[in-house]
Amino acid sequence: PENWPAGSKSQATFNATMDVASSKQLLTNLIAASRKLGKNADKIPVWEKMLTKMPEYMVAENGIIKEWLTPKLGNNDAHRHSSQLYPLYDGLPEEIDKSPKLRSAFIKSVEDKLERYWKDNERGFMSFGIVQLGQVAASLGYGEIAHHCLKHLVYGFWLNNLASMHNRRTLFNMDISGGQPSVVIKMLVASDPGEIKLLPSLPKAWPTGTIEGVLCRGQIEIKRLHWTADGVDVTLVSGKAQTINLELPADISELKVVKGSAKAAQASAANQKKLTLPANEEVTLKISLKR
């Protein structure tokens, strides 16, 4: 990480959380891709065993995620970077999702960085750091915190000619040209193969709105998503025939297929539906929500 442990000035360390998280991500993706392609049957058990030997995520005494997964290296919280949040930059790994302790520690880490570096930060160092905090908040479903991060980005890091900056209105940099839209997308759509969540981190400031052209995992494109207080209209296309789990932020009172040959069925929760999609056919759903 671009940081060093407490009591040290050396960035040459071991068991950095970002290193462990990226290794877990690599091995998990290797296993999934190999099984999908019918390859590497002899290597999959090796990779699975490597995953079992990875250090577990750790929580520091102050309740935030440790940046080094060992009791030998303490956090250095007086630093603006957030490498330990890497696991949640894009999605929500199952081991974190199913652990209330880890979920709490990750969002506390976001709140800690916001309080330390962005409450009274007039110079506004490192716009991409705010992007990362917004991504993590969105991954955890904290729409208000993600929206707070967006406000920093919108009001502080663009010039009148729409050039994006690294610091507050200074130092041209392209990071947030993709980073800011990424936070918005993650607030409105989350996806994994076989699963799509609509409006997973919707803030109160957006009671109605529309987004178009969101690419989801699993070869699905959301052509258009429109929402109001009463429900959601969504048009999507799947690149293959498949059944997915569709999740909304509130219980579903009614789901109508108004275009296409998709089929909807009951799922395990009242805010979910099993949706069977045809290949390469535009499907439009009208969904009413209980409020």
Residue pairs with C-beta under 8 A, 6 or more apart in sequence:
1 11
1 13
1 16
1 18
1 67
1 81
1 83
1 84
2 11
2 81
2 83
3 11
3 67
3 76
3 79
3 81
3 83
4 10
4 11
4 13
4 76
5 13
5 67
5 68
5 73
5 74
5 75
5 76
6 73
6 74
6 75
6 76
7 74
8 73
13 68
13 73
14 68
14 70
14 73
15 55
15 68
15 69
15 70
15 73
16 67
16 68
16 69
16 83
17 57
17 65
17 66
17 67
17 68
17 69
17 83
17 84
17 86
17 87
18 67
18 83
18 84
18 86
20 54
20 55
20 69
21 86
21 87
22 86
23 54
24 51
24 54
24 87
24 93
25 87
25 93
27 47
27 50
27 51
28 51
30 40
30 43
30 47
31 44
31 47
31 48
33 39
34 40
34 41
34 43
34 44
35 44
55 69
55 70
56 69
57 65
57 66
57 69
57 87
57 95
57 96
57 102
57 105
58 65
58 66
58 69
58 70
58 71
59 65
59 66
59 101
59 102
59 105
60 66
60 74
60 75
62 75
62 77
62 112
63 104
63 105
63 108
64 75
64 77
64 105
64 108
64 109
64 112
65 84
65 85
65 102
65 105
65 106
65 109
66 75
66 84
67 75
67 76
67 83
67 84
68 74
68 75
77 112
77 116
78 116
80 113
80 116
80 117
80 125
80 126
80 129
81 126
81 129
82 109
82 110
82 113
82 129
82 132
82 133
82 136
84 109
85 106
85 109
85 110
85 132
85 133
85 136
87 93
87 96
87 106
88 96
88 106
88 135
88 136
88 139
88 140
89 132
89 135
89 136
89 139
90 135
90 139
90 186
91 139
91 190
91 192
92 139
92 140
92 190
95 102
96 102
96 103
96 106
97 103
103 140
106 136
106 140
107 136
107 137
107 140
107 142
107 145
109 136
110 133
110 136
110 137
110 142
110 145
111 145
113 129
113 133
114 133
114 145
114 148
114 149
117 125
117 129
118 124
118 130
118 152
121 168
122 168
123 167
123 168
124 152
124 156
124 157
124 167
124 168
124 169
125 166
125 167
126 166
126 167
127 153
127 156
127 157
127 164
127 165
127 166
127 167
127 173
127 175
127 176
127 179
128 166
128 173
128 175
128 176
128 179
130 149
130 152
130 153
130 157
130 176
131 149
131 153
131 175
131 176
131 179
131 180
131 182
131 183
132 179
133 145
133 149
134 145
134 146
134 149
134 150
134 153
134 183
134 186
135 146
135 179
135 182
135 183
135 186
137 143
137 145
137 146
137 149
137 201
138 146
138 183
138 186
138 187
138 190
138 200
138 201
139 186
139 190
140 201
141 200
141 201
142 201
143 187
143 200
143 201
143 202
143 203
143 204
144 203
144 204
146 183
146 186
146 187
146 201
146 203
147 187
147 203
147 205
147 206
149 183
150 180
150 183
150 184
153 176
153 179
153 180
153 183
154 180
156 168
156 169
157 164
157 165
157 166
157 167
157 168
157 169
157 176
158 164
158 165
158 169
159 165
159 169
163 172
164 172
164 173
164 174
164 175
164 176
164 177
164 180
165 171
165 172
165 173
165 176
166 172
166 173
166 175
184 211
185 211
185 214
186 200
186 201
187 199
187 200
187 201
187 202
187 203
188 198
188 199
188 200
188 201
188 202
188 209
188 211
188 214
188 225
189 196
189 197
189 198
189 199
189 200
189 211
189 214
189 216
189 222
189 225
190 196
190 197
190 200
190 201
191 197
191 216
191 217
191 218
191 220
192 217
192 218
193 217
193 218
194 218
194 242
194 243
194 244
194 245
195 218
195 244
195 245
195 247
196 216
196 218
196 220
196 222
196 244
196 245
196 246
196 247
197 247
197 248
198 225
198 227
198 232
198 234
198 246
198 247
198 248
198 249
199 227
199 232
199 248
199 249
200 247
200 249
202 227
202 249
207 228
207 229
208 226
208 227
208 228
208 229
209 226
209 227
210 224
210 225
210 226
210 227
211 222
211 224
211 225
212 222
212 223
212 224
212 225
213 221
213 222
213 223
214 221
214 222
214 225
215 221
215 222
216 222
218 238
218 242
218 244
219 238
219 239
219 240
219 242
220 236
220 237
220 238
220 239
220 244
220 277
221 236
221 237
221 239
222 234
222 235
222 236
223 235
223 236
223 237
223 282
224 233
224 234
224 235
225 232
225 233
225 234
225 235
226 232
226 233
226 234
227 233
229 291
230 288
230 289
230 291
231 286
231 287
231 288
231 289
232 248
232 285
232 286
232 287
232 289
233 284
233 285
233 286
233 287
234 284
234 285
234 287
235 259
235 282
235 283
235 284
235 285
236 277
236 282
236 283
236 285
237 280
237 281
237 282
237 283
238 277
238 278
238 279
238 280
238 281
238 283
239 279
239 280
240 279
241 276
241 277
241 278
241 279
242 276
242 277
243 274
243 275
243 276
243 277
244 274
244 275
244 277
245 267
245 272
245 273
245 274
245 275
246 264
246 267
246 272
246 273
246 274
246 275
247 269
247 271
247 272
248 271
248 272
248 287
248 289
249 271
249 289
250 271
250 289
250 290
250 291
251 270
251 271
251 289
251 290
252 270
252 271
252 272
252 273
252 287
252 288
252 289
252 290
253 288
253 289
253 290
254 287
254 288
255 264
255 273
255 285
255 286
255 287
255 288
256 285
256 286
256 287
257 263
257 264
257 283
257 284
257 285
258 284
258 285
258 286
259 282
259 283
259 284
260 278
260 281
260 282
260 283
260 284
261 278
261 281
261 283
262 275
262 276
262 277
262 278
262 281
262 283
262 285
263 275
263 276
264 273
264 274
264 275
264 276
264 285
265 273
265 274
265 275
265 276
266 273
266 274
267 273
267 274
270 290
275 285
277 283
